[in-house]
């Protein structure tokens, strides 16, 4: 069933412990300072939406508040490209690397490498499986390291002289952010500043594309969500950390002239998808007769977007040039009601779902992407319906043996939703 209308303060130099009780490397002074500046920018950004200053006439980029590059440019993705993908063992990271590796001789990058911490937020064995696929099918390596470790980043840059950086590594999850806030500060803020600061000081600066999220829109009442809307109703820490990333990117453009593209992903699903996301989570629970928890009385709509469509958008964004910190929605622009979504999974499994309702103020009732900007400026055009996408997901899922399906469904996100 589709919608019918169109969709803490951190002291300087302090160590931030992760959720395993381990202390990451000390935060550099520049990172702490930039993090404080980002916090101020985020506050300003909450009340200074771009809608009021946007002009709906003139040059295509300008009407979306992007500044034309003029005689500047970003490198094309072709046989001369050398690309670093953070979060390379993640769902979207692996899918992007596989897509790049499937290109023809003229457009296939000269070199692609991933980096990933292989943390246990969800199944490490699933992440290993993705990395093994990349190695076997494309010869691509995913290096095990923390993006915050600048010594690793520096070694990789010195060896490969990257033309593009696609930063997809992050601490994901809305509900997990309620009980484990500091892991979001480390992964989604400190590590972003660390990488951005390194990239900004490279000569020449590589093209920089990064993952934001539809969660930045929070409790926004205007539907569909547009890049021109003010971001002033945060719903959870995860979304707030992603909006802060956009503000940090803007600060680095202002200070260092670093052009960047932030991509607000809308509910990505597909083969190899994260087990904490609705498609994988619900499928495994229904198969095993477990109870599914539905929030907001089940009255929720999600703009489910197939991973191949998201990857198309990322690759287009890697060649986009605007002399500012640009942002784009990447969604399907066809929200699906949760009840219809569950029915589709039930039909493909031949099993009825068991569910219970639970109240939550952290969950957004509806996500709906206005993709006009991405369509006009990038040429982005999603083509996968929820029915077709679920068919492709289920075909992949059923090829896995039952033991692997259950093993890959696990992770710290399950035990860690509540404080002990």
Secondary structure, DSSP 4 states (H G I P E B T S, - for coil): -B-SS------TT---B-TTS-B-SPPPHHHHHHHHHHHHHHHHHHH--SGGG--SSSSHHHHTTPPB-TT-----SSTT-EEEEETTTSHHHHHHHHHHHTS-TTTS-SEEEEEE---SSS-HHHHHHHHHHHHHHH---EEE--TT-HHHHHHHHHHH--SEEEE------TTHHHH-HHHHHIIIIIHHHHHHHHHHTSSSPPEEEEEEEGGGGTT--SSSB-TTS------SHHHHHHHHHHHHHHHHHHHH---EEEEEE-SEESTT--TTSHHHHHHHHHHTTPEEEEEGGG--EE--EEHHHHHHHHHHHTT--BSSEEEEEES-S--EEHHHHHHHHHHHHT---EEEEE--SSS-SB--B--HHHHHHH-------HHHHHHHHHHHHHHS-HHHHHHHT-SHHHHTTS--
